[in-house]
């Protein structure tokens, strides 16, 4: 039993160390970079907040999918046209919906996205407490 615990602890420790050491990789190709450093910084900031519609748990800044590349290019084109960040977000949400944002706004349509995890957490605590209380009375 002690040996199994040691193996589990070592496995967890190795995973934590690997995660801490690993470098974030980005899928932005060199030809996508803008010449203006300020515009490039804005493009990277926007790209980190836009969800890849194929990968869904990655931003378009991290994803190597063709759609993510197209969206990165689209964001950079909109920036060079002079659009503000809000206008670019509005353009993308009008086209793809609020799901494209990694942090969707708190509006009536997204209440479930924001509150469902808390509800599940509270229900889990209630079930755990109820189960634990019931098992103590049996002893």
mmCIF file of the C-alpha atoms, coordinates in Angstrom:
data_MODEL
# 
_entry.id   MODEL 
# 
loop_
_atom_site.group_PDB 
_atom_site.id 
_atom_site.type_symbol 
_atom_site.label_atom_id 
_atom_site.label_alt_id 
_atom_site.label_comp_id 
_atom_site.label_asym_id 
_atom_site.label_entity_id 
_atom_site.label_seq_id 
_atom_site.pdbx_PDB_ins_code 
_atom_site.Cartn_x 
_atom_site.Cartn_y 
_atom_site.Cartn_z 
_atom_site.occupancy 
_atom_site.B_iso_or_equiv 
_atom_site.pdbx_formal_charge 
_atom_site.auth_seq_id 
_atom_site.auth_comp_id 
_atom_site.auth_asym_id 
_atom_site.auth_atom_id 
_atom_site.pdbx_PDB_model_num 
ATOM 1   C CA . UNK A 1 1   ? 0.000   0.000  0.000   1.00 0.00 ? 1   UNK A CA 1 
ATOM 2   C CA . UNK A 1 2   ? 2.823   2.399  0.881   1.00 0.00 ? 2   UNK A CA 1 
ATOM 3   C CA . UNK A 1 3   ? 4.607   1.555  -2.371  1.00 0.00 ? 3   UNK A CA 1 
ATOM 4   C CA . UNK A 1 4   ? 1.500   2.437  -4.410  1.00 0.00 ? 4   UNK A CA 1 
ATOM 5   C CA . UNK A 1 5   ? 1.250   5.788  -2.622  1.00 0.00 ? 5   UNK A CA 1 
ATOM 6   C CA . UNK A 1 6   ? 4.890   6.533  -3.383  1.00 0.00 ? 6   UNK A CA 1 
ATOM 7   C CA . UNK A 1 7   ? 4.335   5.727  -7.059  1.00 0.00 ? 7   UNK A CA 1 
ATOM 8   C CA . UNK A 1 8   ? 1.271   7.996  -7.153  1.00 0.00 ? 8   UNK A CA 1 
ATOM 9   C CA . UNK A 1 9   ? 3.132   10.853 -5.429  1.00 0.00 ? 9   UNK A CA 1 
ATOM 10  C CA . UNK A 1 10  ? 6.108   10.517 -7.757  1.00 0.00 ? 10  UNK A CA 1 
ATOM 11  C CA . UNK A 1 11  ? 3.813   10.486 -10.798 1.00 0.00 ? 11  UNK A CA 1 
ATOM 12  C CA . UNK A 1 12  ? 2.023   13.617 -9.602  1.00 0.00 ? 12  UNK A CA 1 
ATOM 13  C CA . UNK A 1 13  ? 5.330   15.329 -8.833  1.00 0.00 ? 13  UNK A CA 1 
ATOM 14  C CA . UNK A 1 14  ? 6.739   14.509 -12.279 1.00 0.00 ? 14  UNK A CA 1 
ATOM 15  C CA . UNK A 1 15  ? 3.578   15.836 -13.958 1.00 0.00 ? 15  UNK A CA 1 
ATOM 16  C CA . UNK A 1 16  ? 3.708   19.078 -11.981 1.00 0.00 ? 16  UNK A CA 1 
ATOM 17  C CA . UNK A 1 17  ? 7.387   19.609 -12.771 1.00 0.00 ? 17  UNK A CA 1 
ATOM 18  C CA . UNK A 1 18  ? 6.845   18.934 -16.484 1.00 0.00 ? 18  UNK A CA 1 
ATOM 19  C CA . UNK A 1 19  ? 3.916   21.363 -16.573 1.00 0.00 ? 19  UNK A CA 1 
ATOM 20  C CA . UNK A 1 20  ? 5.965   24.051 -14.828 1.00 0.00 ? 20  UNK A CA 1 
ATOM 21  C CA . UNK A 1 21  ? 8.957   23.618 -17.105 1.00 0.00 ? 21  UNK A CA 1 
ATOM 22  C CA . UNK A 1 22  ? 7.071   23.341 -20.387 1.00 0.00 ? 22  UNK A CA 1 
ATOM 23  C CA . UNK A 1 23  ? 7.014   26.418 -22.557 1.00 0.00 ? 23  UNK A CA 1 
ATOM 24  C CA . UNK A 1 24  ? 3.803   27.798 -23.998 1.00 0.00 ? 24  UNK A CA 1 
ATOM 25  C CA . UNK A 1 25  ? 3.808   27.210 -27.704 1.00 0.00 ? 25  UNK A CA 1 
ATOM 26  C CA . UNK A 1 26  ? 2.043   29.463 -30.104 1.00 0.00 ? 26  UNK A CA 1 
ATOM 27  C CA . UNK A 1 27  ? 0.953   28.626 -33.589 1.00 0.00 ? 27  UNK A CA 1 
ATOM 28  C CA . UNK A 1 28  ? 1.457   32.060 -35.113 1.00 0.00 ? 28  UNK A CA 1 
ATOM 29  C CA . UNK A 1 29  ? 3.494   31.771 -38.283 1.00 0.00 ? 29  UNK A CA 1 
ATOM 30  C CA . UNK A 1 30  ? 6.247   34.334 -38.897 1.00 0.00 ? 30  UNK A CA 1 
ATOM 31  C CA . UNK A 1 31  ? 4.555   35.575 -42.064 1.00 0.00 ? 31  UNK A CA 1 
ATOM 32  C CA . UNK A 1 32  ? 1.488   36.521 -40.009 1.00 0.00 ? 32  UNK A CA 1 
ATOM 33  C CA . UNK A 1 33  ? 3.367   39.047 -37.855 1.00 0.00 ? 33  UNK A CA 1 
ATOM 34  C CA . UNK A 1 34  ? 2.546   42.697 -38.367 1.00 0.00 ? 34  UNK A CA 1 
ATOM 35  C CA . UNK A 1 35  ? 5.362   45.194 -38.882 1.00 0.00 ? 35  UNK A CA 1 
ATOM 36  C CA . UNK A 1 36  ? 3.983   47.590 -36.259 1.00 0.00 ? 36  UNK A CA 1 
ATOM 37  C CA . UNK A 1 37  ? 4.815   46.179 -32.783 1.00 0.00 ? 37  UNK A CA 1 
ATOM 38  C CA . UNK A 1 38  ? 1.809   47.906 -31.168 1.00 0.00 ? 38  UNK A CA 1 
ATOM 39  C CA . UNK A 1 39  ? -0.621  46.390 -33.677 1.00 0.00 ? 39  UNK A CA 1 
ATOM 40  C CA . UNK A 1 40  ? 1.036   42.998 -33.274 1.00 0.00 ? 40  UNK A CA 1 
ATOM 41  C CA . UNK A 1 41  ? 0.652   43.211 -29.508 1.00 0.00 ? 41  UNK A CA 1 
ATOM 42  C CA . UNK A 1 42  ? -3.043  44.081 -29.913 1.00 0.00 ? 42  UNK A CA 1 
ATOM 43  C CA . UNK A 1 43  ? -3.465  41.205 -32.386 1.00 0.00 ? 43  UNK A CA 1 
ATOM 44  C CA . UNK A 1 44  ? -1.867  38.741 -29.960 1.00 0.00 ? 44  UNK A CA 1 
ATOM 45  C CA . UNK A 1 45  ? -4.054  39.992 -27.098 1.00 0.00 ? 45  UNK A CA 1 
ATOM 46  C CA . UNK A 1 46  ? -7.212  39.610 -29.172 1.00 0.00 ? 46  UNK A CA 1 
ATOM 47  C CA . UNK A 1 47  ? -6.084  36.196 -30.463 1.00 0.00 ? 47  UNK A CA 1 
ATOM 48  C CA . UNK A 1 48  ? -5.603  34.929 -26.913 1.00 0.00 ? 48  UNK A CA 1 
ATOM 49  C CA . UNK A 1 49  ? -9.241  35.759 -26.140 1.00 0.00 ? 49  UNK A CA 1 
ATOM 50  C CA . UNK A 1 50  ? -10.771 34.140 -29.237 1.00 0.00 ? 50  UNK A CA 1 
ATOM 51  C CA . UNK A 1 51  ? -11.691 30.441 -29.162 1.00 0.00 ? 51  UNK A CA 1 
ATOM 52  C CA . UNK A 1 52  ? -10.651 28.148 -31.973 1.00 0.00 ? 52  UNK A CA 1 
ATOM 53  C CA . UNK A 1 53  ? -13.921 26.740 -33.279 1.00 0.00 ? 53  UNK A CA 1 
ATOM 54  C CA . UNK A 1 54  ? -12.226 23.444 -34.178 1.00 0.00 ? 54  UNK A CA 1 
ATOM 55  C CA . UNK A 1 55  ? -10.113 22.859 -31.054 1.00 0.00 ? 55  UNK A CA 1 
ATOM 56  C CA . UNK A 1 56  ? -12.590 24.623 -28.724 1.00 0.00 ? 56  UNK A CA 1 
ATOM 57  C CA . UNK A 1 57  ? -10.328 24.572 -25.670 1.00 0.00 ? 57  UNK A CA 1 
ATOM 58  C CA . UNK A 1 58  ? -7.554  26.554 -27.282 1.00 0.00 ? 58  UNK A CA 1 
ATOM 59  C CA . UNK A 1 59  ? -7.315  30.141 -28.334 1.00 0.00 ? 59  UNK A CA 1 
ATOM 60  C CA . UNK A 1 60  ? -6.601  30.910 -31.976 1.00 0.00 ? 60  UNK A CA 1 
ATOM 61  C CA . UNK A 1 61  ? -3.182  32.086 -30.794 1.00 0.00 ? 61  UNK A CA 1 
ATOM 62  C CA . UNK A 1 62  ? -2.330  28.537 -29.665 1.00 0.00 ? 62  UNK A CA 1 
ATOM 63  C CA . UNK A 1 63  ? -4.141  26.521 -32.307 1.00 0.00 ? 63  UNK A CA 1 
ATOM 64  C CA . UNK A 1 64  ? -2.495  25.326 -35.513 1.00 0.00 ? 64  UNK A CA 1 
ATOM 65  C CA . UNK A 1 65  ? -5.793  24.578 -37.288 1.00 0.00 ? 65  UNK A CA 1 
ATOM 66  C CA . UNK A 1 66  ? -6.457  26.225 -40.664 1.00 0.00 ? 66  UNK A CA 1 
ATOM 67  C CA . UNK A 1 67  ? -9.520  28.047 -39.300 1.00 0.00 ? 67  UNK A CA 1 
ATOM 68  C CA . UNK A 1 68  ? -7.475  29.508 -36.439 1.00 0.00 ? 68  UNK A CA 1 
ATOM 69  C CA . UNK A 1 69  ? -4.882  30.731 -38.926 1.00 0.00 ? 69  UNK A CA 1 
ATOM 70  C CA . UNK A 1 70  ? -7.619  32.332 -41.024 1.00 0.00 ? 70  UNK A CA 1 
ATOM 71  C CA . UNK A 1 71  ? -9.060  34.023 -37.940 1.00 0.00 ? 71  UNK A CA 1 
ATOM 72  C CA . UNK A 1 72  ? -5.623  35.312 -36.892 1.00 0.00 ? 72  UNK A CA 1 
ATOM 73  C CA . UNK A 1 73  ? -5.145  36.784 -40.357 1.00 0.00 ? 73  UNK A CA 1 
ATOM 74  C CA . UNK A 1 74  ? -8.660  38.249 -40.248 1.00 0.00 ? 74  UNK A CA 1 
ATOM 75  C CA . UNK A 1 75  ? -7.938  39.911 -36.879 1.00 0.00 ? 75  UNK A CA 1 
ATOM 76  C CA . UNK A 1 76  ? -4.699  41.379 -38.224 1.00 0.00 ? 76  UNK A CA 1 
ATOM 77  C CA . UNK A 1 77  ? -6.450  42.656 -41.363 1.00 0.00 ? 77  UNK A CA 1 
ATOM 78  C CA . UNK A 1 78  ? -9.149  44.318 -39.258 1.00 0.00 ? 78  UNK A CA 1 
ATOM 79  C CA . UNK A 1 79  ? -6.468  45.955 -37.108 1.00 0.00 ? 79  UNK A CA 1 
ATOM 80  C CA . UNK A 1 80  ? -4.672  47.337 -40.152 1.00 0.00 ? 80  UNK A CA 1 
ATOM 81  C CA . UNK A 1 81  ? -8.015  48.678 -41.399 1.00 0.00 ? 81  UNK A CA 1 
ATOM 82  C CA . UNK A 1 82  ? -8.171  50.731 -38.197 1.00 0.00 ? 82  UNK A CA 1 
ATOM 83  C CA . UNK A 1 83  ? -10.888 48.901 -36.247 1.00 0.00 ? 83  UNK A CA 1 
ATOM 84  C CA . UNK A 1 84  ? -10.822 49.031 -32.458 1.00 0.00 ? 84  UNK A CA 1 
ATOM 85  C CA . UNK A 1 85  ? -10.627 45.912 -30.302 1.00 0.00 ? 85  UNK A CA 1 
ATOM 86  C CA . UNK A 1 86  ? -14.322 46.200 -29.419 1.00 0.00 ? 86  UNK A CA 1 
ATOM 87  C CA . UNK A 1 87  ? -15.269 46.448 -33.088 1.00 0.00 ? 87  UNK A CA 1 
ATOM 88  C CA . UNK A 1 88  ? -13.245 43.326 -33.881 1.00 0.00 ? 88  UNK A CA 1 
ATOM 89  C CA . UNK A 1 89  ? -14.849 41.385 -31.013 1.00 0.00 ? 89  UNK A CA 1 
ATOM 90  C CA . UNK A 1 90  ? -18.280 42.567 -32.183 1.00 0.00 ? 90  UNK A CA 1 
ATOM 91  C CA . UNK A 1 91  ? -17.511 41.515 -35.757 1.00 0.00 ? 91  UNK A CA 1 
ATOM 92  C CA . UNK A 1 92  ? -16.474 38.042 -34.612 1.00 0.00 ? 92  UNK A CA 1 
ATOM 93  C CA . UNK A 1 93  ? -19.407 37.571 -32.216 1.00 0.00 ? 93  UNK A CA 1 
ATOM 94  C CA . UNK A 1 94  ? -21.864 38.742 -34.872 1.00 0.00 ? 94  UNK A CA 1 
ATOM 95  C CA . UNK A 1 95  ? -20.434 36.144 -37.206 1.00 0.00 ? 95  UNK A CA 1 
ATOM 96  C CA . UNK A 1 96  ? -19.835 33.214 -34.796 1.00 0.00 ? 96  UNK A CA 1 
ATOM 97  C CA . UNK A 1 97  ? -21.837 34.048 -31.665 1.00 0.00 ? 97  UNK A CA 1 
ATOM 98  C CA . UNK A 1 98  ? -20.642 34.503 -28.081 1.00 0.00 ? 98  UNK A CA 1 
ATOM 99  C CA . UNK A 1 99  ? -19.168 30.991 -28.100 1.00 0.00 ? 99  UNK A CA 1 
ATOM 100 C CA . UNK A 1 100 ? -16.133 32.294 -29.984 1.00 0.00 ? 100 UNK A CA 1 
ATOM 101 C CA . UNK A 1 101 ? -15.061 34.259 -26.910 1.00 0.00 ? 101 UNK A CA 1 
ATOM 102 C CA . UNK A 1 102 ? -13.028 32.303 -24.368 1.00 0.00 ? 102 UNK A CA 1 
ATOM 103 C CA . UNK A 1 103 ? -14.608 34.497 -21.674 1.00 0.00 ? 103 UNK A CA 1 
ATOM 104 C CA . UNK A 1 104 ? -18.187 35.072 -22.816 1.00 0.00 ? 104 UNK A CA 1 
ATOM 105 C CA . UNK A 1 105 ? -20.023 38.103 -21.418 1.00 0.00 ? 105 UNK A CA 1 
ATOM 106 C CA . UNK A 1 106 ? -22.457 37.701 -18.545 1.00 0.00 ? 106 UNK A CA 1 
ATOM 107 C CA . UNK A 1 107 ? -25.761 38.079 -20.370 1.00 0.00 ? 107 UNK A CA 1 
ATOM 108 C CA . UNK A 1 108 ? -29.057 36.248 -20.275 1.00 0.00 ? 108 UNK A CA 1 
ATOM 109 C CA . UNK A 1 109 ? -27.931 33.697 -22.888 1.00 0.00 ? 109 UNK A CA 1 
ATOM 110 C CA . UNK A 1 110 ? -24.749 32.798 -20.988 1.00 0.00 ? 110 UNK A CA 1 
ATOM 111 C CA . UNK A 1 111 ? -26.054 32.476 -17.425 1.00 0.00 ? 111 UNK A CA 1 
ATOM 112 C CA . UNK A 1 112 ? -25.710 28.693 -17.623 1.00 0.00 ? 112 UNK A CA 1 
ATOM 113 C CA . UNK A 1 113 ? -22.056 28.979 -18.669 1.00 0.00 ? 113 UNK A CA 1 
ATOM 114 C CA . UNK A 1 114 ? -21.262 31.173 -15.693 1.00 0.00 ? 114 UNK A CA 1 
ATOM 115 C CA . UNK A 1 115 ? -23.415 29.658 -12.942 1.00 0.00 ? 115 UNK A CA 1 
ATOM 116 C CA . UNK A 1 116 ? -23.601 25.946 -13.800 1.00 0.00 ? 116 UNK A CA 1 
ATOM 117 C CA . UNK A 1 117 ? -20.130 25.102 -12.382 1.00 0.00 ? 117 UNK A CA 1 
ATOM 118 C CA . UNK A 1 118 ? -21.029 26.729 -9.040  1.00 0.00 ? 118 UNK A CA 1 
ATOM 119 C CA . UNK A 1 119 ? -24.354 24.908 -8.911  1.00 0.00 ? 119 UNK A CA 1 
ATOM 120 C CA . UNK A 1 120 ? -22.644 21.564 -9.587  1.00 0.00 ? 120 UNK A CA 1 
ATOM 121 C CA . UNK A 1 121 ? -20.033 22.341 -6.915  1.00 0.00 ? 121 UNK A CA 1 
ATOM 122 C CA . UNK A 1 122 ? -22.702 23.136 -4.308  1.00 0.00 ? 122 UNK A CA 1 
ATOM 123 C CA . UNK A 1 123 ? -24.688 20.026 -5.244  1.00 0.00 ? 123 UNK A CA 1 
ATOM 124 C CA . UNK A 1 124 ? -21.506 17.967 -4.900  1.00 0.00 ? 124 UNK A CA 1 
ATOM 125 C CA . UNK A 1 125 ? -20.903 19.324 -1.402  1.00 0.00 ? 125 UNK A CA 1 
ATOM 126 C CA . UNK A 1 126 ? -24.511 18.556 -0.431  1.00 0.00 ? 126 UNK A CA 1 
ATOM 127 C CA . UNK A 1 127 ? -24.299 14.994 -1.780  1.00 0.00 ? 127 UNK A CA 1 
ATOM 128 C CA . UNK A 1 128 ? -20.929 14.443 -0.101  1.00 0.00 ? 128 UNK A CA 1 
ATOM 129 C CA . UNK A 1 129 ? -22.253 15.759 3.231   1.00 0.00 ? 129 UNK A CA 1 
ATOM 130 C CA . UNK A 1 130 ? -25.430 13.683 2.957   1.00 0.00 ? 130 UNK A CA 1 
ATOM 131 C CA . UNK A 1 131 ? -23.465 10.518 2.097   1.00 0.00 ? 131 UNK A CA 1 
ATOM 132 C CA . UNK A 1 132 ? -20.899 11.116 4.842   1.00 0.00 ? 132 UNK A CA 1 
ATOM 133 C CA . UNK A 1 133 ? -23.620 11.828 7.436   1.00 0.00 ? 133 UNK A CA 1 
ATOM 134 C CA . UNK A 1 134 ? -25.538 8.713  6.422   1.00 0.00 ? 134 UNK A CA 1 
ATOM 135 C CA . UNK A 1 135 ? -22.446 6.498  6.612   1.00 0.00 ? 135 UNK A CA 1 
ATOM 136 C CA . UNK A 1 136 ? -21.562 7.773  10.118  1.00 0.00 ? 136 UNK A CA 1 
ATOM 137 C CA . UNK A 1 137 ? -24.980 6.878  11.513  1.00 0.00 ? 137 UNK A CA 1 
ATOM 138 C CA . UNK A 1 138 ? -24.634 3.302  10.315  1.00 0.00 ? 138 UNK A CA 1 
ATOM 139 C CA . UNK A 1 139 ? -21.577 2.689  12.512  1.00 0.00 ? 139 UNK A CA 1 
# 
